[in-house]
Amino acid sequence: MSKLFVAVFPPPAVREDLRRVLPADGRFTRPSKWHVTLAFLGEVDDARLPSVTDALATVPAPAAFSLRLTGGGRFGPVAWAGLAGDLRKLGALRESVRVALDDAGFTIDPRPFRPHLTVSYHQDRGLLTALAGYAGPTWPVTDFALVESALGNYHVRQEWALPPNPSPDQHHT
């Protein structure tokens, strides 16, 4: 059995920028684990892993798009950073992932998608204060990944690239 999820990871420089504004004594998850979950599959039998990867290979991915971490809040004790940028394309990617997995027999949480990046699982007013005024650098989302969570570590099982975003100065004839 493998505990799996599908995610978008901000690049290391973006995670480090956020890390720098958080309190030095804050109790937060390792920045290398910071991600935006598109779909949580939970425990999946290893024999079904090829079905997951085959389903994700069919996702009609949007062209690469940009996001940025900004603001934050709480879900109970969970502190999170919010997102800005092309949330429409992020939502479309999430919905494509959800449909592909559902069609392959993997039911995803039906609650509305609330994109965020979990920073901590502990109540910490200092973290929330730091997140409230945060506006990080913009980054290009160029892929999404199937990730396995094992013994507190994340292992990318496979990644799928998003098509490049055509530059605005390209002319079509």
Residue frames relative to the residue before (quaternion, step in Angstrom):
aa qw qx qy qz dx dy dz
M 1.0000 0.0000 0.0000 0.0000 0.00 0.00 0.00
S 0.1010 -0.7745 0.6233 0.0369 3.51 -1.09 0.82
K 0.3135 -0.7089 0.5960 0.2096 3.57 -1.07 0.77
L 0.0330 -0.8527 0.5173 -0.0652 3.55 -0.41 1.30
F 0.0518 0.7586 -0.6495 -0.0082 3.52 -1.31 0.49
V 0.3506 -0.6948 0.5854 0.2271 3.55 -1.30 0.38
A 0.0515 0.8367 -0.5345 0.1080 3.56 -0.76 1.04
V 0.2999 -0.6546 0.6552 0.2288 3.45 -1.51 0.17
F 0.1785 -0.7902 0.5806 0.0815 3.58 -0.86 0.99
P 0.3932 -0.6694 0.5648 0.2798 3.60 -0.90 0.85
P 0.5573 -0.6015 0.4354 0.3717 3.62 -1.07 0.55
P 0.6976 -0.4962 0.3155 0.4093 3.60 -1.19 0.49
A 0.6522 0.5216 -0.3393 0.4330 3.64 0.89 -0.79
V 0.6389 0.5101 -0.3243 0.4758 3.60 1.07 -0.68
R 0.6521 0.4985 -0.3152 0.4764 3.59 0.96 -0.83
E 0.6523 0.5105 -0.3156 0.4629 3.59 1.00 -0.79
D 0.6076 0.5465 -0.3570 0.4524 3.60 1.02 -0.72
L 0.6609 0.4838 -0.3014 0.4882 3.59 0.95 -0.87
R 0.6362 0.5496 -0.3302 0.4291 3.59 0.89 -0.90
R 0.6489 0.5497 -0.3192 0.4182 3.59 0.97 -0.85
V 0.7149 0.4459 -0.2763 0.4624 3.63 1.04 -0.60
L 0.5801 0.5902 -0.3788 0.4143 3.60 1.23 -0.22
P 0.6083 -0.5669 0.3970 0.3886 3.60 -1.09 0.60
A 0.5519 -0.6403 0.4248 0.3240 3.58 -0.92 0.92
D 0.7456 0.3779 -0.2177 0.5039 3.59 1.07 -0.69
G 0.3819 0.7450 -0.4689 0.2817 3.60 1.28 0.26
R 0.3502 -0.7098 0.5712 0.2176 3.55 -1.18 0.62
F 0.2018 0.7844 -0.5557 0.1876 3.55 -0.03 1.32
T 0.6012 -0.5507 0.4277 0.3904 3.55 -1.27 0.36
R 0.6507 -0.5120 0.3813 0.4112 3.56 -1.24 0.39
P 0.5194 -0.6606 0.4391 0.3179 3.61 -0.81 0.94
S 0.5981 0.5718 -0.3728 0.4200 3.64 1.06 -0.56
K 0.6816 0.4716 -0.2784 0.4854 3.59 1.25 -0.39
W 0.4888 0.6805 -0.4348 0.3302 3.62 1.23 -0.22
H 0.1593 0.7777 -0.5804 0.1816 3.54 -0.75 1.14
V 0.3758 -0.6558 0.5926 0.2786 3.54 -1.37 0.11
T 0.2918 -0.7761 0.5350 0.1619 3.58 -0.50 1.19
L 0.2360 -0.7545 0.5997 0.1239 3.54 -0.94 0.99
A 0.7850 -0.0872 0.0886 0.6069 3.59 1.06 -0.77
F 0.1969 -0.7583 0.6124 0.1054 3.55 -1.00 0.90
L 0.2081 -0.8039 0.5494 0.0929 3.56 -0.63 1.14
G 0.3271 -0.7405 0.5192 0.2739 3.58 1.10 -0.63
E 0.7882 -0.2821 0.2279 0.4972 3.56 -1.19 -0.60
V 0.0010 -0.7819 0.6216 -0.0476 3.56 -0.79 1.11
D 0.4917 -0.6473 0.4978 0.3022 3.56 -0.92 0.94
D 0.5482 -0.6508 0.4141 0.3232 3.59 -0.85 0.96
A 0.6086 0.5646 -0.3526 0.4318 3.61 1.11 -0.61
R 0.6897 0.4664 -0.2760 0.4803 3.60 1.20 -0.47
L 0.4029 0.7389 -0.4624 0.2792 3.61 1.25 -0.07
P 0.6451 0.5058 -0.3542 0.4500 3.67 0.88 -0.73
S 0.6154 0.5384 -0.3522 0.4554 3.62 1.07 -0.62
V 0.6277 0.5234 -0.3318 0.4711 3.58 1.07 -0.74
T 0.7022 0.4595 -0.2828 0.4645 3.59 0.77 -1.00
D 0.6203 0.5269 -0.3490 0.4645 3.62 1.03 -0.71
A 0.6524 0.5125 -0.3155 0.4606 3.59 0.95 -0.85
L 0.6879 0.4846 -0.2914 0.4550 3.58 0.86 -0.92
A 0.5968 0.5683 -0.3573 0.4395 3.59 1.16 -0.55
T 0.6709 0.4975 -0.3005 0.4606 3.62 1.19 -0.42
V 0.4442 0.7116 -0.4547 0.2993 3.61 1.23 -0.16
P 0.3094 -0.7352 0.5693 0.1992 3.59 -0.78 1.01
A 0.1536 -0.8471 0.5051 0.0602 3.53 0.21 1.30
P 0.4564 -0.6551 0.5193 0.3045 3.57 -1.07 0.70
A 0.6289 -0.4763 0.4199 0.4486 3.55 -1.29 0.16
A 0.6708 -0.4846 0.3704 0.4219 3.54 -1.23 0.54
F 0.0606 -0.7961 0.6020 -0.0131 3.56 -1.07 0.79
S 0.4549 -0.7028 0.4884 0.2462 3.56 -1.28 0.24
L 0.0683 -0.7577 0.6483 0.0314 3.52 -1.23 0.72
R 0.0441 -0.7593 0.6425 0.0930 3.50 -1.35 0.11
L 0.4435 -0.6615 0.5366 0.2790 3.54 -1.16 0.69
T 0.1469 0.7909 -0.5794 0.1313 3.55 -0.87 0.95
G 0.8314 0.1446 -0.1350 0.5192 3.53 -0.98 0.89
G 0.0909 -0.7988 0.5906 0.0703 3.54 -1.24 -0.33
G 0.0359 -0.7935 0.6074 0.0151 3.49 -1.32 -0.01
R 0.4476 -0.6713 0.5239 0.2730 3.53 -1.32 -0.38
F 0.1092 -0.6654 0.7267 0.1312 3.47 -1.42 0.50
G 0.7826 -0.1399 0.0727 0.6022 3.63 -0.10 1.18
P 0.8146 -0.2008 0.1484 0.5235 3.61 -0.75 -0.99
V 0.5607 0.6266 -0.3800 0.3855 3.61 1.25 -0.22
A 0.1791 -0.7587 0.6193 0.0930 3.58 -0.83 1.06
W 0.0198 -0.8185 0.5731 -0.0354 3.56 -0.91 0.93
A 0.3743 -0.6602 0.5992 0.2548 3.50 -1.37 0.43
G 0.3922 -0.7232 0.5217 0.2259 3.54 -1.02 0.83
L 0.3742 -0.7160 0.5498 0.2122 3.53 -1.35 0.11
A 0.0549 -0.7359 0.6730 0.0494 3.51 -1.28 0.60
G 0.4971 0.6267 -0.4936 0.3414 3.54 -1.28 0.23
D 0.7701 -0.3310 0.2493 0.4851 3.55 -1.10 -0.66
L 0.0622 -0.8389 0.5406 -0.0126 3.54 0.43 1.29
R 0.5588 0.5909 -0.3935 0.4286 3.59 1.17 -0.45
K 0.6879 0.4545 -0.2857 0.4885 3.60 0.89 -0.90
L 0.6064 0.5351 -0.3565 0.4679 3.60 1.05 -0.69
G 0.6637 0.5024 -0.2968 0.4681 3.59 0.93 -0.89
A 0.6417 0.5130 -0.3193 0.4723 3.59 1.03 -0.79
L 0.6361 0.5093 -0.3287 0.4774 3.59 1.00 -0.79
R 0.6464 0.5157 -0.3194 0.4628 3.58 0.90 -0.88
E 0.6728 0.4909 -0.3035 0.4628 3.59 0.89 -0.90
S 0.6307 0.5223 -0.3311 0.4688 3.62 1.01 -0.74
V 0.6371 0.5106 -0.3150 0.4839 3.58 1.02 -0.82
R 0.6627 0.5180 -0.3075 0.4450 3.58 0.88 -0.95
V 0.6710 0.4964 -0.2942 0.4655 3.59 0.89 -0.96
A 0.6571 0.5115 -0.3190 0.4527 3.61 0.88 -0.91
L 0.6824 0.4711 -0.2912 0.4771 3.59 0.92 -0.86
D 0.6344 0.5265 -0.3272 0.4619 3.58 0.99 -0.83
D 0.6548 0.5155 -0.3069 0.4596 3.59 0.95 -0.89
A 0.6962 0.4430 -0.2617 0.5005 3.60 1.18 -0.58
G 0.6235 -0.5885 0.3266 0.3978 3.58 1.28 0.17
F 0.5806 0.5404 -0.3877 0.4697 3.58 1.23 0.37
T 0.2176 -0.8078 0.5380 0.1030 3.57 -0.27 1.27
I 0.2043 -0.7738 0.5945 0.0775 3.53 -0.90 1.05
D 0.6706 -0.4993 0.3750 0.4005 3.55 -1.18 0.65
P 0.3267 -0.7950 0.4791 0.1778 3.62 -0.59 1.11
R 0.4422 0.6953 -0.4727 0.3123 3.63 1.20 -0.09
P 0.6262 -0.5399 0.3910 0.4045 3.60 -1.15 0.55
F 0.5115 -0.6433 0.4891 0.2920 3.55 -1.13 0.79
R 0.0136 -0.7755 0.6302 -0.0347 3.57 -0.78 1.12
P 0.1938 -0.8389 0.4941 0.1209 3.59 0.26 1.23
H 0.1866 0.7533 -0.6049 0.1783 3.53 -0.93 1.02
L 0.3080 -0.6979 0.6079 0.2203 3.54 -1.35 0.16
T 0.3230 -0.7610 0.5305 0.1876 3.59 -0.50 1.18
V 0.2105 -0.7938 0.5656 0.0749 3.54 -0.82 1.09
S 0.8149 -0.0260 0.0776 0.5738 3.59 0.98 -0.85
Y 0.3051 -0.7260 0.5866 0.1892 3.54 -1.26 0.55
H 0.6293 0.5051 -0.3238 0.4939 3.58 1.27 0.35
Q 0.4748 -0.6428 0.5087 0.3203 3.57 -1.02 0.73
D 0.1544 0.7754 -0.5873 0.1733 3.54 -0.73 1.10
R 0.3458 -0.7720 0.5000 0.1855 3.56 -0.30 1.28
G 0.6182 0.5605 -0.3465 0.4286 3.61 1.05 -0.72
L 0.6315 0.5163 -0.3313 0.4742 3.58 1.02 -0.77
L 0.6754 0.5004 -0.3032 0.4488 3.58 0.87 -0.94
T 0.6292 0.5250 -0.3316 0.4674 3.59 1.03 -0.75
A 0.6662 0.4966 -0.3024 0.4670 3.60 0.93 -0.89
L 0.6786 0.4953 -0.2922 0.4569 3.59 0.97 -0.84
A 0.5832 0.6349 -0.3698 0.3464 3.58 1.02 -0.82
G 0.7948 0.2908 -0.1543 0.5098 3.58 0.88 -0.85
Y 0.4572 0.7255 -0.4244 0.2908 3.58 1.26 0.11
A 0.0659 0.7393 -0.6694 0.0326 3.55 -1.14 0.78
G 0.1643 -0.8364 0.5203 0.0520 3.55 -0.24 1.28
P 0.6809 -0.4762 0.3573 0.4267 3.54 -1.32 0.01
T 0.5138 -0.6093 0.5087 0.3255 3.54 -1.24 0.55
W 0.0348 -0.7891 0.6125 0.0294 3.55 -1.10 0.70
P 0.4577 -0.6745 0.4984 0.2952 3.58 -1.15 0.59
V 0.2759 -0.7168 0.6157 0.1760 3.56 -0.96 0.92
T 0.0216 -0.8451 0.5317 -0.0513 3.56 -0.37 1.26
D 0.8022 0.0861 -0.0712 0.5865 3.58 1.26 -0.05
F 0.1896 -0.7181 0.6419 0.1904 3.52 -1.39 0.00
A 0.2494 -0.8081 0.5286 0.0735 3.56 -1.14 0.64
L 0.3389 -0.6426 0.6402 0.2497 3.50 -1.35 0.50
V 0.0734 -0.8253 0.5590 -0.0309 3.55 -0.63 1.19
E 0.2314 -0.7392 0.6174 0.1375 3.53 -1.14 0.78
S 0.2101 -0.7468 0.6194 0.1203 3.54 -1.00 0.89
A 0.1360 0.7893 -0.5825 0.1385 3.57 -0.63 1.16
L 0.8572 -0.0458 -0.0043 0.5130 3.55 -0.82 1.06
G 0.7329 -0.4519 0.2342 0.4514 3.56 0.95 0.90
N 0.6714 0.4469 -0.3000 0.5095 3.58 1.27 0.11
Y 0.3260 -0.7243 0.5725 0.2034 3.55 -1.21 0.55
H 0.0770 -0.7762 0.6257 0.0120 3.53 -1.03 0.92
V 0.3349 -0.7283 0.5606 0.2079 3.58 -0.67 1.10
R 0.2718 -0.7771 0.5522 0.1317 3.57 -0.67 1.16
Q 0.7764 -0.1470 0.1218 0.6007 3.57 1.03 -0.80
E 0.1892 -0.7665 0.6046 0.1054 3.55 -1.20 0.65
W 0.1682 -0.7538 0.6265 0.1054 3.52 -1.24 0.60
A 0.3672 -0.7444 0.5213 0.1980 3.56 -0.76 1.09
L 0.3590 -0.6671 0.6032 0.2495 3.53 -1.23 0.60
P 0.5460 -0.5984 0.4453 0.3814 3.61 -1.03 0.62
P 0.5587 -0.6026 0.4284 0.3757 3.60 -1.03 0.64
N 0.4617 -0.6501 0.5297 0.2892 3.51 -1.20 0.64
P 0.4163 -0.7100 0.4878 0.2907 3.63 -0.59 1.02
S 0.4658 -0.6708 0.4879 0.3082 3.56 -0.92 0.82
P 0.5879 -0.6299 0.3824 0.3337 3.56 -1.04 0.77
D 0.6788 0.5027 -0.3082 0.4376 3.60 1.15 -0.42
Q 0.4789 0.6456 -0.4591 0.3783 3.60 1.26 0.11
H 0.2065 -0.7801 0.5811 0.1057 3.55 -0.90 0.89
H 0.2289 -0.7595 0.5947 0.1304 3.53 -0.97 0.87
T 0.1707 -0.7993 0.5688 0.0922 3.57 -0.90 0.91
